[in-house]
C-alpha cells in the first residue's frame, strides 16, 4: 500500500491517476497513524513552500516524514520541502537533502534571459538512483517550476536551465523529483513503477 | 535543454471530437480519449481540448470527459472553451486538467486571470488571445473572432502576464484557417516582451510553417499548436520533430 501524504497541496489528482494506471493500491491521508501503516510514501505538491511547511508542521507530518524509514518520494514542491531551506517564503524545510532551493531569477548568470517558470520537457542526465532503472540518460521529463534545488552530494539527476540544477535527489530511503513523473509520458511512468517496486 | 513543444488541439462538442481523423488507425473516430492516446503515442508534448458545446448538457459531458482523459493520458493537457468564472475553472482542474485556458471572459473581466492564478497558481492559467490585424492594429476579438473588443494584442498580453497568466496562446485571426503559415513577426515580438511562454496557433499548413514559428531566427515561440494538419495526417508528429531537430530546434524525441 502506498500512502499519499495529504496536506492540502494541489495536484494530488494527477498522482492518484498515475497510481491507478499502474494498478497500485494507495491511500490518501493527512494522518501519521494511517500513513505509518503504508509500505511507501509519496509527498506530492504544487504550491508555496512557506505555506506548505506550515501545513506539514501543524499536522505533525514534518516529524513523521523526517523519522520514517520507508521509501519516500517527493514530487516537485514535495522534493523541495525535503531540502534544507527554500528561498520561497525564506523557510527552513525538512533538511533531509543537504540542498538549498532558490529562484531561477536570482541564480541565472546576469544578462541571460530565460522564461520563468521553466515550463515543458527537459532532459535528465547523470542518473544515480534506482528510480531510474531502465530510464535512459538524457530522457525527457516534464517540468513546471520557478524554484530549483542546487547541486550537491544528494543529486541523483542533473538538468540544465541556464544553470545546472538537481532534477532529482536521493539519500537513504528518501528520493525526490523536481519534474512531474506523473505527466512525463512513458519515462515518467517507468520512474513511478520503479518507486513502487523498491523493496520496503 | 528545454525543448519546444508540439501541441495538437482537439475541438470537443458534447464530449466527442468534432473533426474526424483518418490516419491514426482509430476505430471510434469521435472518441477524444482514443485520439489523445494516439497523439501521445506519436510524441505530442501536450494536448489542448476546446469545448465548443453550447448547451449545459454538453458542458457536463466535457467535465466527465476531462476526468477520463486525466485518468488515461500521461502527458499534460489544457482545457478551454467557455470558462467564465473561477468555479468553471475549478470544476475542470479538479477533474484532472493541468491547465485551463481563458479567452473572451478574461477580456470582459480581466480579474478572472488573477482570481484563477491566486487560487490554483499561475502555472495552470493559459490566456488565449484571438486578434485580428485591421489597418495595422492588432485588435483583440472575442467569441471566436466574431466581435471586436477595445483591447490591443500586445498591451493585453502584457496585462495578462502581470495579472498572473502562466502562458499566452495567441491566434492570429488573419492567419487561422489559411494554412499559409503563422504570424511569425508577432510571435517574435510577444516572445521578446513577455517573460512567460508563448504558444503559436493559427495558420499552420506544413511542417515548414512550424519550423519557422519555433526557430530562434523566426517567430521564436515556445510551442506550436495546430489542429487540422495533424488530424488530417498532412503532418505526422514524428516526421515533424525530425525536421525540427534537423533545423537545430530542440525537441523531445
HADDOCK unambig.tbl for C-alpha pairs under 7 A between the chains (distance, minus, plus):
assign (segid A and resid 13 and name CA) (segid B and resid 96 and name CA) 6.16 0.50 0.50
assign (segid A and resid 14 and name CA) (segid B and resid 96 and name CA) 6.35 0.50 0.50
assign (segid A and resid 17 and name CA) (segid B and resid 70 and name CA) 6.94 0.50 0.50
assign (segid A and resid 17 and name CA) (segid B and resid 71 and name CA) 5.07 0.50 0.50
assign (segid A and resid 21 and name CA) (segid B and resid 72 and name CA) 6.99 0.50 0.50
assign (segid A and resid 115 and name CA) (segid B and resid 195 and name CA) 4.93 0.50 0.50
assign (segid A and resid 115 and name CA) (segid B and resid 196 and name CA) 5.45 0.50 0.50
assign (segid A and resid 115 and name CA) (segid B and resid 197 and name CA) 6.66 0.50 0.50
assign (segid A and resid 116 and name CA) (segid B and resid 195 and name CA) 6.51 0.50 0.50
assign (segid A and resid 116 and name CA) (segid B and resid 196 and name CA) 6.37 0.50 0.50
assign (segid A and resid 120 and name CA) (segid B and resid 2 and name CA) 6.68 0.50 0.50
assign (segid A and resid 120 and name CA) (segid B and resid 3 and name CA) 6.87 0.50 0.50
assign (segid A and resid 121 and name CA) (segid B and resid 2 and name CA) 5.77 0.50 0.50
assign (segid A and resid 121 and name CA) (segid B and resid 3 and name CA) 5.68 0.50 0.50
assign (segid A and resid 121 and name CA) (segid B and resid 252 and name CA) 6.91 0.50 0.50
assign (segid A and resid 122 and name CA) (segid B and resid 1 and name CA) 5.39 0.50 0.50
assign (segid A and resid 122 and name CA) (segid B and resid 2 and name CA) 4.37 0.50 0.50
assign (segid A and resid 122 and name CA) (segid B and resid 3 and name CA) 6.08 0.50 0.50
assign (segid A and resid 123 and name CA) (segid B and resid 1 and name CA) 6.19 0.50 0.50
assign (segid A and resid 140 and name CA) (segid B and resid 252 and name CA) 6.33 0.50 0.50
assign (segid A and resid 160 and name CA) (segid B and resid 1 and name CA) 6.03 0.50 0.50
assign (segid A and resid 161 and name CA) (segid B and resid 1 and name CA) 6.64 0.50 0.50
assign (segid A and resid 161 and name CA) (segid B and resid 2 and name CA) 6.97 0.50 0.50
assign (segid A and resid 182 and name CA) (segid B and resid 74 and name CA) 6.27 0.50 0.50
assign (segid A and resid 183 and name CA) (segid B and resid 74 and name CA) 4.86 0.50 0.50
assign (segid A and resid 183 and name CA) (segid B and resid 75 and name CA) 4.47 0.50 0.50
assign (segid A and resid 183 and name CA) (segid B and resid 76 and name CA) 5.66 0.50 0.50
assign (segid A and resid 184 and name CA) (segid B and resid 74 and name CA) 6.33 0.50 0.50
assign (segid A and resid 184 and name CA) (segid B and resid 75 and name CA) 5.71 0.50 0.50
assign (segid A and resid 185 and name CA) (segid B and resid 74 and name CA) 4.97 0.50 0.50
assign (segid A and resid 185 and name CA) (segid B and resid 75 and name CA) 5.42 0.50 0.50
